[in-house]
Amino acid sequence: MTKPFDLEPRTEAFARDVRAFIRVLPKTQCNLWDIKQLVRASGSVGANFIEAREAVSQKDFLYRVRVSRKEAKEAGYWLRLLDTRGIPELEESRLRLVAECQELIRIMTAIIKKCELGD
């Protein structure tokens, strides 16, 4: 599957994929807590990127992209903590989401660096 170049649909797809993944996870006590945190963080990645695109200044844009990157880092943290009970399909899905999270972080870091160099 080709990933969208535009980060708005890509971050939305990430949040949707996270939600699909958590529907099939074992509902352990720890997973239930971590899932709540993950849903919030994964949705905030895209929401803050949308806010960045609507920024009124470059300073505001950079702030929002940094917040979006922070939320992606947090989502990756919660994804790494989830218990898949060693079920290969779930572990594969979890690792795929962690990889997408890392990719989003790298893209946002590149955006931030490019903007900072332009100052």
Biopython code that builds the backbone (N, CA, C, O; Angstrom):
import numpy as np
from Bio.PDB.StructureBuilder import StructureBuilder

atoms = [
    (1, "MET", "N", (0.835, -1.181, 0.000)),
    (1, "MET", "CA", (0.000, 0.000, 0.000)),
    (1, "MET", "C", (0.881, 1.245, 0.000)),
    (1, "MET", "O", (1.806, 1.352, 0.805)),
    (2, "THR", "N", (0.604, 2.164, -0.877)),
    (2, "THR", "CA", (1.330, 3.421, -0.945)),
    (2, "THR", "C", (0.792, 4.357, 0.121)),
    (2, "THR", "O", (-0.419, 4.533, 0.258)),
    (3, "LYS", "N", (1.699, 4.954, 0.869)),
    (3, "LYS", "CA", (1.288, 5.881, 1.917)),
    (3, "LYS", "C", (1.120, 7.265, 1.320)),
    (3, "LYS", "O", (1.910, 7.673, 0.469)),
    (4, "PRO", "N", (0.096, 7.994, 1.756)),
    (4, "PRO", "CA", (-0.123, 9.344, 1.220)),
    (4, "PRO", "C", (1.049, 10.253, 1.548)),
    (4, "PRO", "O", (1.637, 10.156, 2.626)),
    (5, "PHE", "N", (1.388, 11.138, 0.615)),
    (5, "PHE", "CA", (2.441, 12.122, 0.848)),
    (5, "PHE", "C", (1.935, 13.201, 1.797)),
    (5, "PHE", "O", (2.668, 13.660, 2.673)),
    (6, "ASP", "N", (0.687, 13.600, 1.621)),
    (6, "ASP", "CA", (0.074, 14.630, 2.461)),
    (6, "ASP", "C", (-0.111, 14.062, 3.869)),
    (6, "ASP", "O", (-0.714, 13.003, 4.045)),
    (7, "LEU", "N", (0.409, 14.769, 4.859)),
    (7, "LEU", "CA", (0.356, 14.251, 6.223)),
    (7, "LEU", "C", (-1.033, 14.265, 6.847)),
    (7, "LEU", "O", (-1.286, 13.496, 7.775)),
    (8, "GLU", "N", (-1.935, 15.107, 6.373)),
    (8, "GLU", "CA", (-3.282, 15.090, 6.963)),
    (8, "GLU", "C", (-3.952, 13.733, 6.774)),
    (8, "GLU", "O", (-4.369, 13.134, 7.766)),
    (9, "PRO", "N", (-4.078, 13.217, 5.547)),
    (9, "PRO", "CA", (-4.694, 11.900, 5.418)),
    (9, "PRO", "C", (-3.835, 10.786, 6.019)),
    (9, "PRO", "O", (-4.359, 9.777, 6.490)),
    (10, "ARG", "N", (-2.538, 10.970, 6.002)),
    (10, "ARG", "CA", (-1.665, 9.931, 6.555)),
    (10, "ARG", "C", (-1.814, 9.836, 8.068)),
    (10, "ARG", "O", (-1.862, 8.734, 8.614)),
    (11, "THR", "N", (-1.888, 10.982, 8.756)),
    (11, "THR", "CA", (-2.063, 10.931, 10.208)),
    (11, "THR", "C", (-3.463, 10.450, 10.576)),
    (11, "THR", "O", (-3.648, 9.796, 11.602)),
    (12, "GLU", "N", (-4.445, 10.773, 9.740)),
    (12, "GLU", "CA", (-5.798, 10.258, 9.976)),
    (12, "GLU", "C", (-5.813, 8.739, 9.802)),
    (12, "GLU", "O", (-6.422, 8.027, 10.600)),
    (13, "ALA", "N", (-5.150, 8.251, 8.771)),
    (13, "ALA", "CA", (-5.074, 6.798, 8.547)),
    (13, "ALA", "C", (-4.383, 6.118, 9.729)),
    (13, "ALA", "O", (-4.779, 5.028, 10.143)),
    (14, "PHE", "N", (-3.350, 6.766, 10.268)),
    (14, "PHE", "CA", (-2.658, 6.216, 11.436)),
    (14, "PHE", "C", (-3.628, 6.087, 12.612)),
    (14, "PHE", "O", (-3.686, 5.039, 13.255)),
    (15, "ALA", "N", (-4.382, 7.137, 12.891)),
    (15, "ALA", "CA", (-5.339, 7.106, 14.006)),
    (15, "ALA", "C", (-6.409, 6.043, 13.777)),
    (15, "ALA", "O", (-6.799, 5.348, 14.716)),
    (16, "ARG", "N", (-6.885, 5.908, 12.548)),
    (16, "ARG", "CA", (-7.880, 4.875, 12.236)),
    (16, "ARG", "C", (-7.294, 3.477, 12.393)),
    (16, "ARG", "O", (-7.952, 2.580, 12.922)),
    (17, "ASP", "N", (-6.060, 3.291, 11.936)),
    (17, "ASP", "CA", (-5.398, 1.988, 12.071)),
    (17, "ASP", "C", (-5.193, 1.624, 13.541)),
    (17, "ASP", "O", (-5.354, 0.466, 13.927)),
    (18, "VAL", "N", (-4.841, 2.609, 14.351)),
    (18, "VAL", "CA", (-4.693, 2.370, 15.789)),
    (18, "VAL", "C", (-6.025, 1.908, 16.369)),
    (18, "VAL", "O", (-6.063, 0.952, 17.143)),
    (19, "ARG", "N", (-7.110, 2.573, 16.005)),
    (19, "ARG", "CA", (-8.425, 2.206, 16.536)),
    (19, "ARG", "C", (-8.842, 0.796, 16.096)),
    (19, "ARG", "O", (-9.433, 0.049, 16.876)),
    (20, "ALA", "N", (-8.538, 0.445, 14.869)),
    (20, "ALA", "CA", (-8.852, -0.910, 14.396)),
    (20, "ALA", "C", (-8.026, -1.936, 15.167)),
    (20, "ALA", "O", (-8.529, -3.001, 15.524)),
    (21, "PHE", "N", (-6.767, -1.617, 15.421)),
    (21, "PHE", "CA", (-5.879, -2.515, 16.147)),
    (21, "PHE", "C", (-6.358, -2.758, 17.576)),
    (21, "PHE", "O", (-6.383, -3.899, 18.037)),
    (22, "ILE", "N", (-6.735, -1.701, 18.271)),
    (22, "ILE", "CA", (-7.101, -1.878, 19.677)),
    (22, "ILE", "C", (-8.415, -2.637, 19.852)),
    (22, "ILE", "O", (-8.676, -3.199, 20.915)),
    (23, "ARG", "N", (-9.238, -2.650, 18.806)),
    (23, "ARG", "CA", (-10.496, -3.412, 18.904)),
    (23, "ARG", "C", (-10.241, -4.906, 19.083)),
    (23, "ARG", "O", (-11.074, -5.609, 19.655)),
    (24, "VAL", "N", (-9.101, -5.397, 18.600)),
    (24, "VAL", "CA", (-8.830, -6.843, 18.656)),
    (24, "VAL", "C", (-7.805, -7.210, 19.724)),
    (24, "VAL", "O", (-7.467, -8.385, 19.871)),
    (25, "LEU", "N", (-7.310, -6.239, 20.465)),
    (25, "LEU", "CA", (-6.335, -6.523, 21.518)),
    (25, "LEU", "C", (-6.987, -7.226, 22.708)),
    (25, "LEU", "O", (-8.172, -7.021, 22.972)),
    (26, "PRO", "N", (-6.226, -8.055, 23.430)),
    (26, "PRO", "CA", (-6.735, -8.614, 24.692)),
    (26, "PRO", "C", (-7.054, -7.471, 25.656)),
    (26, "PRO", "O", (-6.278, -6.524, 25.782)),
    (27, "LYS", "N", (-8.176, -7.562, 26.323)),
    (27, "LYS", "CA", (-8.625, -6.487, 27.212)),
    (27, "LYS", "C", (-8.123, -6.735, 28.642)),
    (27, "LYS", "O", (-8.909, -6.940, 29.567)),
    (28, "THR", "N", (-6.790, -6.709, 28.794)),
    (28, "THR", "CA", (-6.202, -6.834, 30.125)),
    (28, "THR", "C", (-6.347, -5.499, 30.854)),
    (28, "THR", "O", (-6.626, -4.469, 30.241)),
    (29, "GLN", "N", (-6.154, -5.536, 32.157)),
    (29, "GLN", "CA", (-6.266, -4.304, 32.949)),
    (29, "GLN", "C", (-5.275, -3.255, 32.464)),
    (29, "GLN", "O", (-5.634, -2.088, 32.309)),
    (30, "CYS", "N", (-4.043, -3.657, 32.226)),
    (30, "CYS", "CA", (-3.028, -2.700, 31.756)),
    (30, "CYS", "C", (-3.352, -2.203, 30.354)),
    (30, "CYS", "O", (-3.233, -1.010, 30.077)),
    (31, "ASN", "N", (-3.759, -3.109, 29.467)),
    (31, "ASN", "CA", (-4.087, -2.683, 28.110)),
    (31, "ASN", "C", (-5.214, -1.661, 28.110)),
    (31, "ASN", "O", (-5.180, -0.707, 27.333)),
    (32, "LEU", "N", (-6.203, -1.843, 28.961)),
    (32, "LEU", "CA", (-7.325, -0.906, 28.983)),
    (32, "LEU", "C", (-6.850, 0.509, 29.294)),
    (32, "LEU", "O", (-7.323, 1.469, 28.685)),
    (33, "TRP", "N", (-5.921, 0.646, 30.238)),
    (33, "TRP", "CA", (-5.395, 1.966, 30.569)),
    (33, "TRP", "C", (-4.543, 2.513, 29.419)),
    (33, "TRP", "O", (-4.688, 3.664, 29.010)),
    (34, "ASP", "N", (-3.661, 1.665, 28.916)),
    (34, "ASP", "CA", (-2.767, 2.105, 27.833)),
    (34, "ASP", "C", (-3.542, 2.454, 26.562)),
    (34, "ASP", "O", (-3.165, 3.374, 25.837)),
    (35, "ILE", "N", (-4.614, 1.726, 26.294)),
    (35, "ILE", "CA", (-5.442, 1.984, 25.113)),
    (35, "ILE", "C", (-6.033, 3.392, 25.170)),
    (35, "ILE", "O", (-6.046, 4.106, 24.167)),
    (36, "LYS", "N", (-6.520, 3.786, 26.340)),
    (36, "LYS", "CA", (-7.093, 5.126, 26.472)),
    (36, "LYS", "C", (-6.063, 6.195, 26.136)),
    (36, "LYS", "O", (-6.370, 7.168, 25.447)),
    (37, "GLN", "N", (-4.852, 6.011, 26.621)),
    (37, "GLN", "CA", (-3.785, 6.968, 26.357)),
    (37, "GLN", "C", (-3.411, 6.963, 24.873)),
    (37, "GLN", "O", (-3.178, 8.013, 24.276)),
    (38, "LEU", "N", (-3.358, 5.760, 24.288)),
    (38, "LEU", "CA", (-2.991, 5.620, 22.883)),
    (38, "LEU", "C", (-4.024, 6.260, 21.962)),
    (38, "LEU", "O", (-3.655, 6.931, 20.998)),
    (39, "VAL", "N", (-5.297, 6.067, 22.239)),
    (39, "VAL", "CA", (-6.350, 6.662, 21.406)),
    (39, "VAL", "C", (-6.218, 8.181, 21.418)),
    (39, "VAL", "O", (-6.306, 8.823, 20.372)),
    (40, "ARG", "N", (-6.008, 8.748, 22.589)),
    (40, "ARG", "CA", (-5.865, 10.197, 22.700)),
    (40, "ARG", "C", (-4.651, 10.687, 21.920)),
    (40, "ARG", "O", (-4.754, 11.628, 21.133)),
    (41, "ALA", "N", (-3.507, 10.054, 22.136)),
    (41, "ALA", "CA", (-2.267, 10.506, 21.487)),
    (41, "ALA", "C", (-2.329, 10.315, 19.973)),
    (41, "ALA", "O", (-1.913, 11.197, 19.222)),
    (42, "SER", "N", (-2.839, 9.183, 19.525)),
    (42, "SER", "CA", (-2.855, 8.920, 18.074)),
    (42, "SER", "C", (-3.767, 9.903, 17.342)),
    (42, "SER", "O", (-3.461, 10.313, 16.222)),
    (43, "GLY", "N", (-4.871, 10.280, 17.957)),
    (43, "GLY", "CA", (-5.754, 11.272, 17.349)),
    (43, "GLY", "C", (-5.160, 12.668, 17.379)),
    (43, "GLY", "O", (-5.398, 13.469, 16.474)),
    (44, "SER", "N", (-4.391, 12.961, 18.410)),
    (44, "SER", "CA", (-3.782, 14.286, 18.544)),
    (44, "SER", "C", (-2.683, 14.526, 17.522)),
    (44, "SER", "O", (-2.396, 15.675, 17.185)),
    (45, "VAL", "N", (-2.063, 13.461, 17.024)),
    (45, "VAL", "CA", (-1.027, 13.632, 16.005)),
    (45, "VAL", "C", (-1.617, 14.388, 14.817)),
    (45, "VAL", "O", (-1.087, 15.417, 14.397)),
    (46, "GLY", "N", (-2.706, 13.871, 14.287)),
    (46, "GLY", "CA", (-3.338, 14.492, 13.125)),
    (46, "GLY", "C", (-4.020, 15.808, 13.441)),
    (46, "GLY", "O", (-3.947, 16.755, 12.658)),
    (47, "ALA", "N", (-4.679, 15.869, 14.578)),
    (47, "ALA", "CA", (-5.391, 17.099, 14.941)),
    (47, "ALA", "C", (-4.424, 18.270, 15.049)),
    (47, "ALA", "O", (-4.729, 19.370, 14.591)),
    (48, "ASN", "N", (-3.280, 18.045, 15.642)),
    (48, "ASN", "CA", (-2.303, 19.129, 15.770)),
    (48, "ASN", "C", (-1.642, 19.456, 14.445)),
    (48, "ASN", "O", (-1.261, 20.603, 14.210)),
    (49, "PHE", "N", (-1.499, 18.465, 13.574)),
    (49, "PHE", "CA", (-0.944, 18.774, 12.260)),
    (49, "PHE", "C", (-1.924, 19.624, 11.452)),
    (49, "PHE", "O", (-1.509, 20.529, 10.729)),
    (50, "ILE", "N", (-3.219, 19.337, 11.569)),
    (50, "ILE", "CA", (-4.233, 20.169, 10.909)),
    (50, "ILE", "C", (-4.134, 21.601, 11.433)),
    (50, "ILE", "O", (-4.192, 22.558, 10.660)),
    (51, "GLU", "N", (-3.987, 21.738, 12.742)),
    (51, "GLU", "CA", (-3.829, 23.073, 13.335)),
    (51, "GLU", "C", (-2.591, 23.765, 12.791)),
    (51, "GLU", "O", (-2.605, 24.975, 12.566)),
    (52, "ALA", "N", (-1.513, 23.004, 12.577)),
    (52, "ALA", "CA", (-0.284, 23.582, 12.035)),
    (52, "ALA", "C", (-0.524, 24.133, 10.634)),
    (52, "ALA", "O", (-0.041, 25.213, 10.292)),
    (53, "ARG", "N", (-1.261, 23.395, 9.838)),
    (53, "ARG", "CA", (-1.536, 23.833, 8.470)),
    (53, "ARG", "C", (-2.370, 25.115, 8.445)),
    (53, "ARG", "O", (-2.352, 25.844, 7.453)),
    (54, "GLU", "N", (-3.089, 25.391, 9.511)),
    (54, "GLU", "CA", (-3.923, 26.598, 9.613)),
    (54, "GLU", "C", (-3.237, 27.693, 10.436)),
    (54, "GLU", "O", (-3.872, 28.679, 10.810)),
    (55, "ALA", "N", (-1.963, 27.522, 10.712)),
    (55, "ALA", "CA", (-1.227, 28.467, 11.561)),
    (55, "ALA", "C", (-1.221, 29.867, 10.962)),
    (55, "ALA", "O", (-1.249, 30.044, 9.744)),
    (56, "VAL", "N", (-1.183, 30.850, 11.844)),
    (56, "VAL", "CA", (-1.194, 32.248, 11.410)),
    (56, "VAL", "C", (0.218, 32.822, 11.262)),
    (56, "VAL", "O", (0.399, 33.923, 10.740)),
    (57, "SER", "N", (1.206, 32.066, 11.725)),
    (57, "SER", "CA", (2.593, 32.508, 11.598)),
    (57, "SER", "C", (3.500, 31.282, 11.546)),
    (57, "SER", "O", (3.075, 30.172, 11.867)),
    (58, "GLN", "N", (4.735, 31.487, 11.146)),
    (58, "GLN", "CA", (5.677, 30.371, 11.118)),
    (58, "GLN", "C", (5.958, 29.871, 12.530)),
    (58, "GLN", "O", (6.128, 28.670, 12.741)),
    (59, "LYS", "N", (6.009, 30.778, 13.488)),
    (59, "LYS", "CA", (6.232, 30.395, 14.886)),
    (59, "LYS", "C", (5.102, 29.469, 15.357)),
    (59, "LYS", "O", (5.354, 28.441, 15.986)),
    (60, "ASP", "N", (3.859, 29.845, 15.047)),
    (60, "ASP", "CA", (2.700, 29.030, 15.397)),
    (60, "ASP", "C", (2.762, 27.679, 14.675)),
    (60, "ASP", "O", (2.479, 26.642, 15.273)),
    (61, "PHE", "N", (3.131, 27.693, 13.389)),
    (61, "PHE", "CA", (3.266, 26.461, 12.608)),
    (61, "PHE", "C", (4.270, 25.518, 13.270)),
    (61, "PHE", "O", (3.976, 24.341, 13.482)),
    (62, "LEU", "N", (5.445, 26.034, 13.593)),
    (62, "LEU", "CA", (6.479, 25.204, 14.216)),
    (62, "LEU", "C", (6.020, 24.644, 15.559)),
    (62, "LEU", "O", (6.272, 23.481, 15.873)),
    (63, "TYR", "N", (5.352, 25.472, 16.341)),
    (63, "TYR", "CA", (4.848, 25.010, 17.633)),
    (63, "TYR", "C", (3.896, 23.822, 17.451)),
    (63, "TYR", "O", (4.014, 22.814, 18.148)),
    (64, "ARG", "N", (2.957, 23.947, 16.513)),
    (64, "ARG", "CA", (1.966, 22.887, 16.289)),
    (64, "ARG", "C", (2.592, 21.606, 15.740)),
    (64, "ARG", "O", (2.197, 20.503, 16.117)),
    (65, "VAL", "N", (3.570, 21.759, 14.847)),
    (65, "VAL", "CA", (4.251, 20.568, 14.322)),
    (65, "VAL", "C", (5.025, 19.885, 15.447)),
    (65, "VAL", "O", (5.069, 18.657, 15.518)),
    (66, "ARG", "N", (5.631, 20.677, 16.319)),
    (66, "ARG", "CA", (6.341, 20.093, 17.473)),
    (66, "ARG", "C", (5.373, 19.350, 18.391)),
    (66, "ARG", "O", (5.697, 18.271, 18.888)),
    (67, "VAL", "N", (4.200, 19.915, 18.617)),
    (67, "VAL", "CA", (3.196, 19.238, 19.442)),
    (67, "VAL", "C", (2.754, 17.942, 18.764)),
    (67, "VAL", "O", (2.607, 16.912, 19.422)),
    (68, "SER", "N", (2.544, 17.994, 17.463)),
    (68, "SER", "CA", (2.155, 16.802, 16.712)),
    (68, "SER", "C", (3.232, 15.728, 16.836)),
    (68, "SER", "O", (2.922, 14.556, 17.047)),
    (69, "ARG", "N", (4.491, 16.126, 16.706)),
    (69, "ARG", "CA", (5.596, 15.165, 16.845)),
    (69, "ARG", "C", (5.647, 14.593, 18.258)),
    (69, "ARG", "O", (5.895, 13.401, 18.441)),
    (70, "LYS", "N", (5.413, 15.439, 19.251)),
    (70, "LYS", "CA", (5.394, 14.978, 20.643)),
    (70, "LYS", "C", (4.307, 13.926, 20.849)),
    (70, "LYS", "O", (4.530, 12.919, 21.521)),
    (71, "GLU", "N", (3.136, 14.162, 20.272)),
    (71, "GLU", "CA", (2.032, 13.206, 20.390)),
    (71, "GLU", "C", (2.359, 11.896, 19.666)),
    (71, "GLU", "O", (1.971, 10.821, 20.123)),
    (72, "ALA", "N", (3.073, 11.984, 18.538)),
    (72, "ALA", "CA", (3.488, 10.767, 17.827)),
    (72, "ALA", "C", (4.462, 9.962, 18.681)),
    (72, "ALA", "O", (4.392, 8.733, 18.730)),
    (73, "LYS", "N", (5.368, 10.666, 19.351)),
    (73, "LYS", "CA", (6.304, 9.972, 20.253)),
    (73, "LYS", "C", (5.550, 9.291, 21.386)),
    (73, "LYS", "O", (5.866, 8.166, 21.772)),
    (74, "GLU", "N", (4.556, 9.986, 21.911)),
    (74, "GLU", "CA", (3.761, 9.407, 22.991)),
    (74, "GLU", "C", (2.965, 8.197, 22.500)),
    (74, "GLU", "O", (2.889, 7.180, 23.189)),
    (75, "ALA", "N", (2.380, 8.306, 21.323)),
    (75, "ALA", "CA", (1.630, 7.173, 20.760)),
    (75, "ALA", "C", (2.546, 5.960, 20.598)),
    (75, "ALA", "O", (2.152, 4.832, 20.892)),
    (76, "GLY", "N", (3.769, 6.203, 20.128)),
    (76, "GLY", "CA", (4.734, 5.111, 19.988)),
    (76, "GLY", "C", (5.041, 4.458, 21.330)),
    (76, "GLY", "O", (5.176, 3.238, 21.416)),
    (77, "TYR", "N", (5.148, 5.261, 22.357)),
    (77, "TYR", "CA", (5.392, 4.739, 23.709)),
    (77, "TYR", "C", (4.268, 3.791, 24.143)),
    (77, "TYR", "O", (4.524, 2.677, 24.601)),
    (78, "TRP", "N", (3.020, 4.252, 23.991)),
    (78, "TRP", "CA", (1.890, 3.423, 24.405)),
    (78, "TRP", "C", (1.793, 2.163, 23.550)),
    (78, "TRP", "O", (1.448, 1.093, 24.053)),
    (79, "LEU", "N", (2.095, 2.288, 22.264)),
    (79, "LEU", "CA", (2.086, 1.105, 21.400)),
    (79, "LEU", "C", (3.106, 0.071, 21.864)),
    (79, "LEU", "O", (2.832, -1.129, 21.854)),
    (80, "ARG", "N", (4.279, 0.541, 22.267)),
    (80, "ARG", "CA", (5.315, -0.394, 22.725)),
    (80, "ARG", "C", (4.930, -1.089, 24.018)),
    (80, "ARG", "O", (5.386, -2.202, 24.279)),
    (81, "LEU", "N", (4.097, -0.452, 24.832)),
    (81, "LEU", "CA", (3.702, -1.045, 26.107)),
    (81, "LEU", "C", (2.573, -2.071, 25.989)),
    (81, "LEU", "O", (2.408, -2.905, 26.879)),
    (82, "LEU", "N", (1.812, -2.024, 24.926)),
    (82, "LEU", "CA", (0.649, -2.906, 24.815)),
    (82, "LEU", "C", (1.035, -4.387, 24.821)),
    (82, "LEU", "O", (2.054, -4.785, 24.257)),
    (83, "ASP", "N", (0.201, -5.179, 25.470)),
    (83, "ASP", "CA", (0.420, -6.620, 25.581)),
    (83, "ASP", "C", (-0.377, -7.337, 24.497)),
    (83, "ASP", "O", (-1.608, -7.335, 24.506)),
    (84, "THR", "N", (0.345, -7.947, 23.567)),
    (84, "THR", "CA", (-0.315, -8.685, 22.481)),
    (84, "THR", "C", (-0.442, -10.167, 22.821)),
    (84, "THR", "O", (-0.924, -10.952, 22.004)),
    (85, "ARG", "N", (-0.011, -10.553, 24.025)),
    (85, "ARG", "CA", (-0.053, -11.954, 24.462)),
    (85, "ARG", "C", (0.735, -12.867, 23.530)),
    (85, "ARG", "O", (0.487, -14.071, 23.467)),
    (86, "GLY", "N", (1.680, -12.284, 22.813)),
    (86, "GLY", "CA", (2.517, -13.077, 21.922)),
    (86, "GLY", "C", (1.808, -13.603, 20.686)),
    (86, "GLY", "O", (2.336, -14.471, 19.991)),
    (87, "ILE", "N", (0.615, -13.086, 20.404)),
    (87, "ILE", "CA", (-0.140, -13.521, 19.216)),
    (87, "ILE", "C", (0.540, -12.896, 17.995)),
    (87, "ILE", "O", (0.585, -11.672, 17.866)),
    (88, "PRO", "N", (1.070, -13.739, 17.097)),
    (88, "PRO", "CA", (1.879, -13.229, 15.980)),
    (88, "PRO", "C", (1.192, -12.146, 15.150)),
    (88, "PRO", "O", (1.836, -11.156, 14.801)),
    (89, "GLU", "N", (-0.074, -12.298, 14.826)),
    (89, "GLU", "CA", (-0.774, -11.304, 14.000)),
    (89, "GLU", "C", (-0.880, -9.960, 14.717)),
    (89, "GLU", "O", (-0.720, -8.904, 14.106)),
    (90, "LEU", "N", (-1.151, -10.016, 16.019)),
    (90, "LEU", "CA", (-1.255, -8.775, 16.794)),
    (90, "LEU", "C", (0.105, -8.115, 16.947)),
    (90, "LEU", "O", (0.228, -6.894, 16.853)),
    (91, "GLU", "N", (1.125, -8.933, 17.185)),
    (91, "GLU", "CA", (2.467, -8.381, 17.337)),
    (91, "GLU", "C", (2.927, -7.746, 16.029)),
    (91, "GLU", "O", (3.564, -6.693, 16.047)),
    (92, "GLU", "N", (2.616, -8.367, 14.904)),
    (92, "GLU", "CA", (2.961, -7.806, 13.595)),
    (92, "GLU", "C", (2.261, -6.468, 13.372)),
    (92, "GLU", "O", (2.872, -5.517, 12.885)),
    (93, "SER", "N", (0.983, -6.395, 13.727)),
    (93, "SER", "CA", (0.235, -5.140, 13.586)),
    (93, "SER", "C", (0.807, -4.059, 14.491)),
    (93, "SER", "O", (0.935, -2.903, 14.087)),
    (94, "ARG", "N", (1.150, -4.440, 15.716)),
    (94, "ARG", "CA", (1.712, -3.483, 16.665)),
    (94, "ARG", "C", (3.035, -2.927, 16.133)),
    (94, "ARG", "O", (3.269, -1.720, 16.182)),
    (95, "LEU", "N", (3.891, -3.804, 15.631)),
    (95, "LEU", "CA", (5.185, -3.370, 15.101)),
    (95, "LEU", "C", (5.027, -2.487, 13.865)),
    (95, "LEU", "O", (5.797, -1.547, 13.670)),
    (96, "ARG", "N", (4.032, -2.786, 13.034)),
    (96, "ARG", "CA", (3.762, -1.960, 11.859)),
    (96, "ARG", "C", (3.342, -0.556, 12.289)),
    (96, "ARG", "O", (3.777, 0.432, 11.697)),
    (97, "LEU", "N", (2.497, -0.466, 13.319)),
    (97, "LEU", "CA", (2.063, 0.847, 13.817)),
    (97, "LEU", "C", (3.219, 1.610, 14.467)),
    (97, "LEU", "O", (3.325, 2.826, 14.308)),
    (98, "VAL", "N", (4.076, 0.911, 15.189)),
    (98, "VAL", "CA", (5.256, 1.557, 15.777)),
    (98, "VAL", "C", (6.142, 2.103, 14.664)),
    (98, "VAL", "O", (6.660, 3.214, 14.777)),
    (99, "ALA", "N", (6.323, 1.332, 13.585)),
    (99, "ALA", "CA", (7.144, 1.781, 12.459)),
    (99, "ALA", "C", (6.542, 3.016, 11.795)),
    (99, "ALA", "O", (7.267, 3.948, 11.448)),
    (100, "GLU", "N", (5.229, 3.031, 11.616)),
    (100, "GLU", "CA", (4.572, 4.206, 11.022)),
    (100, "GLU", "C", (4.741, 5.413, 11.934)),
    (100, "GLU", "O", (4.952, 6.528, 11.459)),
    (101, "CYS", "N", (4.649, 5.197, 13.219)),
    (101, "CYS", "CA", (4.838, 6.266, 14.195)),
    (101, "CYS", "C", (6.255, 6.847, 14.049)),
    (101, "CYS", "O", (6.427, 8.066, 14.028)),
    (102, "GLN", "N", (7.243, 5.990, 13.950)),
    (102, "GLN", "CA", (8.625, 6.434, 13.799)),
    (102, "GLN", "C", (8.804, 7.213, 12.496)),
    (102, "GLN", "O", (9.536, 8.202, 12.449)),
    (103, "GLU", "N", (8.138, 6.764, 11.458)),
    (103, "GLU", "CA", (8.232, 7.455, 10.174)),
    (103, "GLU", "C", (7.606, 8.851, 10.256)),
    (103, "GLU", "O", (8.163, 9.818, 9.737)),
    (104, "LEU", "N", (6.449, 8.947, 10.908)),
    (104, "LEU", "CA", (5.799, 10.249, 11.088)),
    (104, "LEU", "C", (6.702, 11.186, 11.890)),
    (104, "LEU", "O", (6.799, 12.374, 11.580)),
    (105, "ILE", "N", (7.351, 10.660, 12.905)),
    (105, "ILE", "CA", (8.268, 11.462, 13.722)),
    (105, "ILE", "C", (9.423, 11.978, 12.867)),
    (105, "ILE", "O", (9.795, 13.147, 12.963)),
    (106, "ARG", "N", (9.989, 11.105, 12.031)),
    (106, "ARG", "CA", (11.098, 11.523, 11.158)),
    (106, "ARG", "C", (10.653, 12.610, 10.171)),
    (106, "ARG", "O", (11.382, 13.572, 9.934)),
    (107, "ILE", "N", (9.467, 12.453, 9.606)),
    (107, "ILE", "CA", (8.960, 13.448, 8.661)),
    (107, "ILE", "C", (8.768, 14.793, 9.362)),
    (107, "ILE", "O", (9.171, 15.833, 8.842)),
    (108, "MET", "N", (8.155, 14.767, 10.538)),
    (108, "MET", "CA", (7.918, 16.017, 11.263)),
    (108, "MET", "C", (9.226, 16.656, 11.714)),
    (108, "MET", "O", (9.356, 17.881, 11.706)),
    (109, "THR", "N", (10.185, 15.841, 12.102)),
    (109, "THR", "CA", (11.497, 16.363, 12.474)),
    (109, "THR", "C", (12.142, 17.058, 11.280)),
    (109, "THR", "O", (12.748, 18.119, 11.428)),
    (110, "ALA", "N", (12.013, 16.465, 10.106)),
    (110, "ALA", "CA", (12.567, 17.082, 8.892)),
    (110, "ALA", "C", (11.876, 18.408, 8.589)),
    (110, "ALA", "O", (12.532, 19.372, 8.195)),
    (111, "ILE", "N", (10.566, 18.463, 8.768)),
    (111, "ILE", "CA", (9.814, 19.705, 8.547)),
    (111, "ILE", "C", (10.315, 20.790, 9.503)),
    (111, "ILE", "O", (10.556, 21.928, 9.100)),
    (112, "ILE", "N", (10.463, 20.421, 10.762)),
    (112, "ILE", "CA", (10.921, 21.372, 11.787)),
    (112, "ILE", "C", (12.312, 21.902, 11.443)),
    (112, "ILE", "O", (12.557, 23.107, 11.484)),
    (113, "LYS", "N", (13.213, 20.987, 11.107)),
    (113, "LYS", "CA", (14.588, 21.397, 10.777)),
    (113, "LYS", "C", (14.618, 22.312, 9.561)),
    (113, "LYS", "O", (15.345, 23.305, 9.543)),
    (114, "LYS", "N", (13.829, 21.976, 8.544)),
    (114, "LYS", "CA", (13.795, 22.792, 7.333)),
    (114, "LYS", "C", (13.281, 24.201, 7.644)),
    (114, "LYS", "O", (13.823, 25.187, 7.144)),
    (115, "CYS", "N", (12.247, 24.289, 8.460)),
    (115, "CYS", "CA", (11.699, 25.599, 8.832)),
    (115, "CYS", "C", (12.691, 26.395, 9.665)),
    (115, "CYS", "O", (12.827, 27.605, 9.486)),
    (116, "GLU", "N", (13.377, 25.725, 10.568)),
    (116, "GLU", "CA", (14.347, 26.425, 11.425)),
    (116, "GLU", "C", (15.526, 26.941, 10.601)),
    (116, "GLU", "O", (16.066, 28.006, 10.900)),
    (117, "LEU", "N", (15.928, 26.210, 9.581)),
    (117, "LEU", "CA", (17.018, 26.660, 8.715)),
    (117, "LEU", "C", (16.613, 27.859, 7.880)),
    (117, "LEU", "O", (17.445, 28.681, 7.496)),
    (118, "GLY", "N", (15.312, 27.944, 7.607)),
    (118, "GLY", "CA", (14.815, 29.048, 6.798)),
    (118, "GLY", "C", (14.687, 30.347, 7.567)),
    (118, "GLY", "O", (14.510, 31.408, 6.968)),
    (119, "ASP", "N", (14.774, 30.279, 8.894)),
    (119, "ASP", "CA", (14.638, 31.504, 9.721)),
    (119, "ASP", "C", (15.776, 32.454, 9.538)),
    (119, "ASP", "O", (15.800, 33.516, 10.161)),
]
sb = StructureBuilder()
sb.init_structure("model")
sb.init_model(0)
sb.init_chain("A")
sb.init_seg("    ")
for serial, (resi, resn, name, xyz) in enumerate(atoms, 1):
    if name == "N":
        sb.init_residue(resn, " ", resi, " ")
    sb.init_atom(name, np.array(xyz, "f"), 0.0, 1.0, " ", f" {name:<3s}", serial, name[0])
structure = sb.get_structure()
